[in-house]
């Protein structure tokens, strides 16, 4: 793709693996990214949930070198797909700043989502699109983590990250068994059990995220989240792991490169 990877700082910087910034105006986006950089968050991956937000992500990534993007249809949006959605998605994935298919996935816990029978076909079709495009997938999953991980494997997905992980140890083990990565959000700052689960993830498979504008960490819980607060989650995880924040930053930078920009085989 010809990406300038020097823009991803090797040390002393946080990466927000997953944020939704499509509702921000251009000036609000610039302000949020300046605020993030001041907090040490120098790279943000913005995700989409449908074709409309994916188009916004493509445009936003063209405005800021600190942004990378993911294009995909979330399980929440699978009941309103146009007939040509696959062709439109493949076209969006051609953009050099789009580095993943996402967010996509399965959700069995939220009654506001369409039934699983409607979620499964678009999820599997997007896995095929990702495989053919040689792109990683960013997976939203609640209550079906093991099934989603198995489907990723069965569809030949070599690179995947399960974002905003909140599952149990068994589902975490299933994800890790297939070589996939896991990302934790600000929920770890108010869920001691989930924070403890972080230690079960190998350092070379670990990410943090804000999932902005949701899931602000303590002491901002309940308020609109922003990419700058990835630093709070990172500090909490580093403390739990007993390592210096700089070591965690360096590890996750390496993880980001391997997940999205793997060296040619």
Secondary structure, DSSP 8 states (H G I E B T S, - for coil): ----GGGS-SSS-EEEEEE--TTS-HHHHHHHHHHHHHTTEEEEEEE-SSHHHHHHHHHHHTT-TTEEEEE---GGGGGG--TTHHHHHHHHTTSTTEEEEEEEEEESS-TTS--HHHHHHHHHHHHHHHHHHT-EEEEEEES-HHHHHHHHHHTT---EEE-S----HHHHHHHHHTT-EEEE-GGGGT-HHHHHHGGGS-GGGEEE---TTS---TTSTTS---GGGHHHHHHHHHHHHTS-HHHHHHHHHHHHHHHHS----
